[in-house]
């Protein structure tokens, strides 16, 4: 499957945080032919094992989350208007006139309506509407709607995948289905390679709300090292330099106390050796990713973070340069091929 086709398929899956079971099963089938073992755990993390030839070698965990932002139905009035509560970080400004899907006993399309400017008071025209004041309109009356939709049902953003040119794409849930596609590319790169270490891939859950998936799974798996793949903010005019990275110039490799210095330096070295572009990002505290959880899991896991630049994050029109997914996959594939001895040496890096 071409990288664009893979991203289109994966971004089309519905996996609002806490409700990933169906998507997890489909992702498990997508990866099955590329690894030795596949299983889904209690939190619907999908865990894939690509065995190394050395039975006493190290274990490297490569993880990316599958969940996305969304909503829960919190009310249905007699006219059929649905109230919603957000799951994950959502800016109400992007929701007016947004198409959604309500996942009741059957899927129902809906729209988040907006008051026409003709009816607005002048003092309200420039104000952002609060999510608690938004309503979803399905066109159905309350009595009819309540036969299909219940309080607590999931609502997801509706979006269509589009290729903007040869190597750019736009759609929903690129945070973090781009990371899942990246893992697929890594697995393809390792398919016929006799590598020494065991490589554990994980499509994790509930990152957008609480890091539950990776927190529990990393503790259970206890790898020797972890590589987190996520997205970062692609440059847009409103963002100052240092807050974003440029799409098409390679993945962001983060530097900071959350990340293992030896692993980070090795990533830089490997990228330069194979002439793959990358960008550096300083993270002086919480990276806002699963790296924050893996680092302190159990007795501690040395962790590195590679992020793919995505513009317009947490909207239905997230935009990515597909080359950055390939670049990230190449760097991580080279790291996964390290010998057990080399990996052990760099993990013993001393902070002087």
N, C-alpha and C positions, 0 to 999 in steps of 0.2 A: 504494500500500500504506500503510495506517495505521501510525503510528509504533509502536503496540503490536504489530501483526502483523509489522512489520519486525524489531523486537527479538526477538520470539519465534522467527522463522525464523533469524536470525543467531546467537542464543544456542544454538540447537539444533545448529549445526554443530560438528564436532569438529576442533580445530586446536591440539592440544598443541604447545608450542614445539618447533620443529624438524621438525614433521610437519604442515605447513599446506597442502600442495599441493592436496588435494581441496577444502578450504574456499576457498582462493584462487580456484580456477576458478569456484566458485559465486558468490563475491562479485563477480568480474569480470563475470559475466552480469547480476547484479542492477543494477550501475551502468551498464552499457553504453549504455543509451538516454539517459543524462543528460550524456554528455560526448563530446568529439570523437575521442579516442584512448584505447585501453585496452591495456595490456600487462602481462605477468607476467615478472619478472626471474629471475636465477639463484637467488635466495634465496626465491623465491615471494612477494616483495612485489608487490602489485597496484597499478599506477600508472595514474592516470586524468588526462587533460589536458582542461581546459576553456579553449579559446583566447580571448585577448583581442583587441580590434580593432586595437590598436597594436602593430605588429610589432617595434618597438624598446622596448617597455615592460618592466616588471619581471616577475619570476617569484616567485610566492608558493607555498610548499609548505604544505599542510595534511595532517597525518599522525595516524593512530591505529592502534594495533597490533591484530592479529586473533588472536594466539596466546593460549593459556590454560595454566593449570597442569595437571599430570597425572603419570603415572608410566610407568616401563618395567618390564616383567617381568624379574626377575633370577634367578628360580629356580622350578622346578616339582617338587614331591616326588611320591613314588609314590602318596600318598593323594589327590593332586590339589590340594593347597594351593599357591598362587602367592605368591612373595615379590616385593616391588616396591621400586623406587628412585624418589624424587621428582624431578620436573622443575618447577622454580620453587619459590617459597616456600609451603610447606604446613605447617600446624600439625597435628600428629598427633592433637590432642584432638578435631578435628572429623571424624575419619575412622572412629571406631568405629561400627559398624552402618550405614556409608555404602554405598549402592548404586554400582556401577561397571560399566563396559563394557570388556571386553578385546577389542582389535581384532586378532585373529589372522587366519587365512585366512578366517574368518567372525567376525562380532561375537558375543561370548558374554557374557551378563549374569552378574554376580557380586556378592558382598557382602563387605565387610570385617568379619569376625566379631569379636565382643567376648566376653571371658570373663564368664560370669554372676557377679554379686556373691556368690552362695552359695559359689563355689569359690575366691574370692580370699582371700589372706592379708590380715589386717587392716592390716599395714604397707604393703601394695601398693595398697590401695583408693584412696588419694588421689593416686597417682603417674600421670603421663602415660605412655602406652605409646609407645615409640620406633617410628618407621616401619619400621625394619629388623626389628622383631619382629612386625609385622602380617602377616597372610596373607589372601589373597583366596580365597573359597570359591565355586566355580561349580556344585557338586553333581556334577561329573564326576570319575571316577577318573583317576589320573595317566596311565595308558596311553592312555585315550581322549582326555584333554585334550591330550596332547602331539602328537596328530595334527592339532590345530587351532591350538594356541598354541605359540609358540617364544620362547626367550630374546631380549629386545630388542623384543618387541611392545609397542605403546602401550596404556595403560590410561587411560580418561577417567572423570571423575565423571558419574554419571547424575543427572539432575534434570528436574523438570517445570516449565514456565513457568506462572506464575499471575498474574492481575490481582488485586491486593488490594482495589482500589476503582477508580474511574474513571481515576485518574492515577498509580497506583503499581503496580509489578510486581516479581516475585521470580523468580529462576532462577539458572542457572549462567552463568559467562563474561560477566557484565555488565562485568567488567574484561577486555577493553575493547570489547565489542561495542556498548556505549552510544556509544562514540566513533565507531564505524563508522556507526551510525544517525544520529548528529549530522552526519557528512559527507554522508550521503544527503539530509538536510534542507537542508544548505547548497547542494548541487547543485540541489535543487528550487527553492530560492530564487533561484538564479542562472540558471535554465533560459532564461528569456525576457528576461534583462537584458544589455544591451550593455556589458560591462565592459572596461576598458582593459588590465589586466594579465593575463598567463597565470596560471591557477590550476591547480596540480598537486596532486591528491589522492593520498594513498598509504595503503593498508591494509598495514601493515608486519608483519614476522615476528620471532620470537625475542626479543621485548622482555623476557619473563619470565626469561630466562636470561642474556643477554649483550648486548642491544641490537644484535645483528648486522645485522638487516634495515635499520633506519634508518641505521646507521653507514655501511654500504656504499652505500645508495641516495642518501642526502643528498650524499655525496661525488660520485657520478656525476651527480646532477641539478644541483647547485650553484645553488640558488635564491637570490634576493636577500633573502628573509625566510622564516621558518618559523613555523608555528603548530602546536603539539602539543596534541592533545586526548587526555586520559586521565581516569582517575577519581581521586577523593580519598576520604578516610574520612568517611562520613556519621556524624552524632553518635549515640552510644549512651551509656548511663549511665556506663560505665567510663572513658570518655575525658574528659579535662579540656578546658576551653575553650582554643582555640589549636591543638589537635591534630586538630580535625575541623570540618566545615561542616554546616549544616542543610539537609537535603533540602527542596526546594520553594522555597528562597530564592535560586535562581540558581546558576550555575557559580562555581567558585572561580577567581579570576584571581591568579596568583602574582607576588610581588615578591621580588627578590633578585638576587645577582650572576650567576646562571645565565640571567636573563631581561633582555631589552633594554628599558631604561627608556622610550625613546620609544614603542615598540610597546605597552608596558603602559599608559602614560598615555593613549594613543589608544584602547585598549580601554575604559578607564574612561569616557572622554569619549563614545564612541559608545554605550555602554550607557545612559548618562544621557540622551543625546539622544533615544533611542527608548524610554525608560522601561522598560528591561529590568533586573530585579534581578540583582545579582551580589554575591559575597563576596570579601574580600581574604584572602590567606594569605601570610605571610612565610616564605620559604624561604632561610635564611641560607647554605646549602651545596648539596649534591647534592639535586636535586628528586626523585630516584628514578624519573625518567621519561625518555622519549626526548629531552626538551629538553637533557639532559646531553650527549647525543651530537651533536645538530644544531648546538649552539652552537659546537663546536670542529671541525666538519667542514671539510676543506679549509682555506681561509684564514679561516674563521669565518663563521657565519650568524646574523644577529640573530634571536632566538627569543622567542616568547611561549608561555605555557602556560595553557590553560583546562582545569579539571578538573570532572567531574560527580560530586557527592556520591553515594557508594554505601555502604550499610551492609553489614556482614558480608563484607568483601572476602576473596577466595580461599576461598570456601565454595560449596556447591551451592545456597545460598539468598540470594545477593546481592540487595539490594533498592534500587530506584531510584524517584525521582519523575520521571515522564516529562516534566513541565513543564521540568525543568532541562536536558534534552536540547534542547528547543525554544528555551529562553533562550540557551543556548550557541551554537546554530546561528544565531540572529538576530544576535548580536554579531559572529560571525566573517563572516557574509554581508556585513554593513555594512563590515567591514574590507576584504574582498575587492573591494568596489566602489570603493575609493579610487582616485583618479587616480594615474598614474605619478609625477607631480610631487609630490603630497602624500606619497606613500609614500617617495620619495627624501628629502624634507625631514625626515620624522620618523626615518628611518634614520640621518641625520647628527646626531642628538641628541648633544650634548656633555655629559659628566658633569663638572659644575663642583663 
